[in-house]
Amino acid sequence: MDVAASVADLVGKTPLVELKRLSPKPGVRFFAKLEGQNPTGSIKDRVVVRLLERARAAGALRPGQPVVEASTGNTGVSLALFGRLLGHPVEVCVPESVYPEIELLLRSFGARVRRIPRQAGIKTAYEAAQTIARDEGAYLLNQFGDPENALAHYEGTAAEILADLDRVDVFVAGLGTGGTITGVGRRLKEANPACKVVGVEPRLGVHVQGLHSLADGFIPPVLDESVLDAKIIVGNRHAFSHARRAMLAEGIFGGISSGAVLHAAMRIAKRIERGNVVMIFADGGWKYLGTSLWEAEEEADIDAAEDPLDDVLWW
């Protein structure tokens, strides 16, 4: 019998599933890495567990020391759970735009929530977390700046993809901290130098849960922009519609950013005739049941509303 020693041992080894009903061309195969299968329902479990374990092993994080981080959702939820299991009080700085379900999860796992004005954004939340760490003796998890973030995906997420799939021609993931796109992108390019890496970000000033616009002036230190071959700009309308499309066509209950990534992959697929396209579905849709994500009717003609100026391609 294969029995896990702890919940932390359940992180990773998520399934890769082919989306046969969603691929727009016979020669283009779509695959989704279902990161919502992690314990707290998101890809951030990989990063949080690694950062906590490395910090404790190095003595940088002392037993019982409070941990603080800035987050728009998933990292905070993951930290709230795993920090608590390791005996660390957790405080999370979140913008007021965070969905109520995320804040409820944070509080349910025992985290203290410090709300940052909606207009301030993640950069101000990050600065608030830095101030708390400096003034109150808390340990800053620092998902935005710690290279271990990208290494968690280089050694974990990317290795799993390559174990399941012989060749990856296009990799599509949301831009948040930059850890996923940097770590996975590097390793996939090492395996196949012709692999194209596509980042997905929201329009400036538009809140798409789980994504961050580089145009707002905050470039996370962990992000290596040289890994990117393209960016696709996505709004909530397309993100919501394509999340619903994945659920109705494939039975995959992905979150808002998963819909954004699927929309971007469909746009990229129009430009290629064949190849394996791998997407990161970063979290589960159950976290957003209180939003309008699952209420609106699917828009059959939504792709006609695309703006080609939202494609930023370098290859």
C-alpha positions, 0 to 999 in steps of 0.5 A: 500500500502506498501511504503518504506520510503527510499532506506535503507528500501529495504535492506534485505528480499531477495528471497531464490530460489531452484535450481532444475536443478543444483542439482546433486543428487535427495536427495540433494536440492540446494537453493540460497539466491539472495543477488543481489536483494539488492539496490546496487546489493549486500549483502554488503548493509546489512553491510554498512547500519547497520554500518553507522546507529550504528555509527551515533546513537552512535555519533562515526560518526558525521554529514557530517564527511567523511567516508573511507573504503577499498574494492575490490568492493561491500562494496565500492559501497554500502558505496558510495550510502548510505554514500551520502544519509546520507550526508557523503563524501566517499573515497574508497581505492581499489586495481588496480585489481578492475574491471572497472565497479566497479570503474565506479559505485563508481564514479557515486555514488560520491565516491572518489577513491584511487587506491592501487597498484595491487600487494599490495592487500586488506591488503594494501588497509585496511592500507591505509584507516586506515591512511586516517582516522587517518591523515585526520579525516575521519571515518573508516567504518571498515568492516573487524574488526567491530563485527556488520558486522557479527551481520548484517548476524546473525540477518538478513541474517540467520534469513531470511534463517531459516524463509524460510527453516525448516532445513539447512544441509550445508551452502556455502558462499564466504570468504571475510571479514568473516562477512557472513560466521561467522554470518550466520554460527553461527546462522544456527549451533544454529538451527542445530548443525549438519549443516556444514559451507563451506567457498569458497576462491580463490587460493593464488595469483589468483584474484576472485572478491568478495573473499579473500584468507586467505593464503595471511596472512591477517585474517580479525578480524571479521572472526571466523574460528571456525565456518568453517567445510571446505574450497573449493579453487576455480579459475576464470575458475570454477567461471566463468563457474558456473556463466554461468551455473546458468544463462543458467540453472536457469535464475539467473544472479549472479556474479563471486563469485556466480559461485565460490560458486555454484562450491563449492556446487557441490563439496560438494554435491558429498560427501553427499547423501541428505540434504538441501544446502544453498548458498549465491549468493552475487551479480548480474552479471550485474556488470561484463558485461564488463568482459569475464564472459558472453562471453566464451562458457560453458565447459561441462567437466569443472568439470573433471579439478577439483583438489581434493587437493582444498578441505580442509575438517575437518568434 
